[in-house]
Amino acid sequence: MYQSWLPKRATDPQSVFLVADRESAGVPASAGMSSLVAFLIGTVEREIPIYRLEKFGFIHDLWVEPEYRHEGIARQMTMLAIERFREIGVTQIRLDTAAKNDAARALFASCGFRESVREMLLQIRS
């Protein structure tokens, strides 16, 4: 499903689709090596009609290749995504992080995000 969903985000004007390659990260591309360094995918989502907020931005994925982490790429991409969502007309951006991903929460907090809800999960086995 992700394989069909992802390409649509690249051309959807209500999506934020960012990619960093070796050149934009200041590293020359090597022969035979992938040039992808990081990506961020966000969409504009509709809120259910019982709330005042009609729509919000949602960051689905942010990935930085391990060898490029701790260089500020994730922060730059997040700040650019915030600006793109602002241009689209979004006034709130949401995202999820794994419960044990302290590094991600620290990154997003440094970009102005705050904790707002605690999601709880129960896995039901058949």
FENHU-V386072 format. One line per field, one symbol per residue. ss: DSSP state (a for helix, b for strand, c for the rest). psi: psi as a letter, one per 30 degrees, with the letter a starting at -180 (. if undefined). burial: b if it has 9 or more other ideal C-beta (glycine too) atoms within 8 Angstrom, else e. A space follows every 10 residues. Layout:
BEGIN
ss=???
psi=???
burial=???
END
This chain:
BEGIN
ss=caaaaaaaaa acccbbbbbb bccccccccc cccccbbbbb bbbbbbcccc ccccbbbbbb bbbbcaaacc ccaaaaaaaa aaaaaaaacc ccbbbccccc caaaaaaaaa cccccccccc cccccc
psi=eeefeeeeff fjfgljjkkk leefggkkkk kfkkfkellk kllklklkgf lekellkkje kkkkkefglg ggeeeeeeee eeeeeeefgk fkkllklkeg ieeeeeeeef gfllkeljkk kjkkk.
burial=eeeeebebbe ebeebbbbeb bbbebeeebe eeeeebbbbb bbbbeebeee eeeebbbbbe ebebbeebbe eebbbbbbbb bbebbeebeb eebbbeeeee eeebbebbbe beeeeeeeee eeeeee
END
